[in-house]
Amino acid sequence: MNSPAALITGAGTRLGSLFARHMAALGYDVAIHCNSSQDGAKQLARELQSTGRQCEVFSMDFSEAFDADEFILQVQARFPGLECIINNASAYEAAPTAGTSRELLEAQFRVNLVAPFLLAGSFKRYCGQGQVINILDNKIAYHQYQYAAYLLSKKSLADFTKMAALEFAPEIRVNGIAPGVTLPGETRGNAYVDWRIAGIPLGKKGSDEQLTNSLSYLLQNDFLTGQILYVDGGESVNQVGRNHENYPDSA
Ligand SMILES: NC(=O)c1ccc[n+]([C@@H]2O[C@H](COP(=O)([O-])OP(=O)(O)OC[C@H]3O[C@@H](n4cnc5c(N)ncnc54)[C@H](OP(=O)(O)O)[C@@H]3O)[C@@H](O)[C@H]2O)c1
């Protein structure tokens, strides 16, 4: 019997490594995908191996054309029990439509939609059963044109989550997690984060544990597919919406 294994994309840093650690703690062997964060990915692999899990790093730049079948087959050859993909890798660039070049639009879509779409299709073809979990963004509830390409790519991934859930049922469940403010980018100052929190009905930012609890819930509840779990303190039901671009103190 093969050990269960999960592929987590963009796991060399930040929330991707959080998800990878959580999957390892749940008993999965872990395929760590990274692009530029090779050192972080290797360090994470050593850490997880020291806990007794099998772990290996797989590199790929999703902004380039890549062979998703070959990628999944490589992961599966190393981890025959591959039964879960967490599509976490994400390119995030602010630009309104009028400030978006073809290159920017295509790069955001390649990383945020094309890669998860193709990986999910290859996973269906070669693994045949298990789960796909797409990491979205609670801003899919809004039309914040200041992030036009990023947001459209994430909205498309949310729609794909539902479409693939139908196509892949009953063998594969496909769900999404839409985090709100959890781990702000390093360029975001405390005053900005406090302002964002003031717009969150539950009045706080998300924690690692709230995200990993949500991941566990989706993994364990086998009557769920095509669902998007907003883990955002209710921010997505607040129709106002805050972002860096409408922050009053941004000169
Ligand atoms: N942080 C938050 O509070 C928050 C809020 C809402 C939604 N989210 C969502 O949660 C997920 C994780 O968030 P995060 O803040 O940890 O993300 P992040 O730091 O912006 O990026 C996550 C990963 O994406 C990978 N990536 C970027 N461009 C890539 C490319 N061309 N090819 C392959 N991989 C690429 C990076 O890999 P390398 O470093 O190896 O290049 C990076 O590790 C994302 O999907 C994000 O949209 C996060």
The ligand as an SDF file (V2000), in Angstrom:
LIG
                    3D

 48 52  0  0  0  0  0  0  0  0999 V2000
   -1.0030   35.9190    2.0960 N   0  0  0  0  0  0  0  0  0  0  0  0
   -2.3140   36.1890    2.2430 C   0  0  0  0  0  0  0  0  0  0  0  0
   -2.7360   36.7880    3.2480 O   0  0  0  0  0  0  0  0  0  0  0  0
   -3.2780   35.7490    1.1720 C   0  0  0  0  0  0  0  0  0  0  0  0
   -4.5210   36.3790    1.0720 C   0  0  0  0  0  0  0  0  0  0  0  0
   -5.3920   35.9790    0.0790 C   0  0  0  0  0  0  0  0  0  0  0  0
   -5.0570   34.9500   -0.7830 C   0  0  0  0  0  0  0  0  0  0  0  0
   -3.8440   34.3540   -0.6630 N   0  0  0  0  0  0  0  0  0  0  0  0
   -3.5170   33.2540   -1.5830 C   0  0  0  0  0  0  0  0  0  0  0  0
   -2.8630   32.2320   -0.8500 O   0  0  0  0  0  0  0  0  0  0  0  0
   -1.8090   31.6560   -1.6400 C   0  0  0  0  0  0  0  0  0  0  0  0
   -0.4820   31.7930   -0.8960 C   0  0  0  0  0  0  0  0  0  0  0  0
   -0.2890   33.1440   -0.5320 O   0  0  0  0  0  0  0  0  0  0  0  0
    1.1770   33.7310   -0.3000 P   0  0  0  0  0  0  0  0  0  0  0  0
    0.9880   35.1130    0.2000 O   0  0  0  0  0  0  0  0  0  0  0  0
    1.9750   32.7470    0.4880 O   0  0  0  0  0  0  0  0  0  0  0  0
    1.6760   33.7590   -1.8250 O   0  0  0  0  0  0  0  0  0  0  0  0
    2.9860   34.4170   -2.4680 P   0  0  0  0  0  0  0  0  0  0  0  0
    4.0230   34.5930   -1.4200 O   0  0  0  0  0  0  0  0  0  0  0  0
    2.5720   35.6210   -3.2480 O   0  0  0  0  0  0  0  0  0  0  0  0
    3.4220   33.3140   -3.5640 O   0  0  0  0  0  0  0  0  0  0  0  0
    3.2760   31.9330   -3.3300 C   0  0  0  0  0  0  0  0  0  0  0  0
    4.1770   31.1440   -4.2180 C   0  0  0  0  0  0  0  0  0  0  0  0
    3.8430   31.3170   -5.6070 O   0  0  0  0  0  0  0  0  0  0  0  0
    4.9600   30.8670   -6.3120 C   0  0  0  0  0  0  0  0  0  0  0  0
    5.0540   31.4440   -7.6560 N   0  0  0  0  0  0  0  0  0  0  0  0
    4.9900   32.7500   -8.0180 C   0  0  0  0  0  0  0  0  0  0  0  0
    5.2650   32.8820   -9.3400 N   0  0  0  0  0  0  0  0  0  0  0  0
    5.5020   31.6180   -9.8120 C   0  0  0  0  0  0  0  0  0  0  0  0
    5.8570   31.0960  -11.0720 C   0  0  0  0  0  0  0  0  0  0  0  0
    6.0780   31.9000  -12.1330 N   0  0  0  0  0  0  0  0  0  0  0  0
    6.0060   29.7620  -11.2110 N   0  0  0  0  0  0  0  0  0  0  0  0
    5.8330   28.9420  -10.1620 C   0  0  0  0  0  0  0  0  0  0  0  0
    5.5170   29.3850   -8.9210 N   0  0  0  0  0  0  0  0  0  0  0  0
    5.3560   30.6980   -8.7450 C   0  0  0  0  0  0  0  0  0  0  0  0
    6.1740   31.3470   -5.5150 C   0  0  0  0  0  0  0  0  0  0  0  0
    7.1780   30.3600   -5.6490 O   0  0  0  0  0  0  0  0  0  0  0  0
    8.7570   30.7270   -5.5740 P   0  0  0  0  0  0  0  0  0  0  0  0
    8.9120   31.5880   -4.3500 O   0  0  0  0  0  0  0  0  0  0  0  0
    9.4250   29.4000   -5.4660 O   0  0  0  0  0  0  0  0  0  0  0  0
    9.1240   31.4570   -6.8440 O   0  0  0  0  0  0  0  0  0  0  0  0
    5.6460   31.4860   -4.1040 C   0  0  0  0  0  0  0  0  0  0  0  0
    6.2330   30.5800   -3.2040 O   0  0  0  0  0  0  0  0  0  0  0  0
   -1.8340   32.3860   -2.9800 C   0  0  0  0  0  0  0  0  0  0  0  0
   -2.5650   31.6200   -3.9130 O   0  0  0  0  0  0  0  0  0  0  0  0
   -2.5440   33.6950   -2.6820 C   0  0  0  0  0  0  0  0  0  0  0  0
   -3.2280   34.2260   -3.7930 O   0  0  0  0  0  0  0  0  0  0  0  0
   -2.9330   34.7410    0.2900 C   0  0  0  0  0  0  0  0  0  0  0  0
  1  2  1  0
  2  3  2  0
  2  4  1  0
  4  5  1  0
  4 48  2  0
  5  6  2  0
  6  7  1  0
  7  8  2  0
  8  9  1  0
  8 48  1  0
  9 10  1  0
  9 46  1  0
 10 11  1  0
 11 12  1  0
 11 44  1  0
 12 13  1  0
 13 14  1  0
 14 15  2  0
 14 16  1  0
 14 17  1  0
 17 18  1  0
 18 19  2  0
 18 20  1  0
 18 21  1  0
 21 22  1  0
 22 23  1  0
 23 24  1  0
 23 42  1  0
 24 25  1  0
 25 26  1  0
 25 36  1  0
 26 27  1  0
 26 35  1  0
 27 28  2  0
 28 29  1  0
 29 30  1  0
 29 35  2  0
 30 31  1  0
 30 32  2  0
 32 33  1  0
 33 34  2  0
 34 35  1  0
 36 37  1  0
 36 42  1  0
 37 38  1  0
 38 39  2  0
 38 40  1  0
 38 41  1  0
 42 43  1  0
 44 45  1  0
 44 46  1  0
 46 47  1  0
M  CHG  2   8   1  16  -1
M  END
$$$$
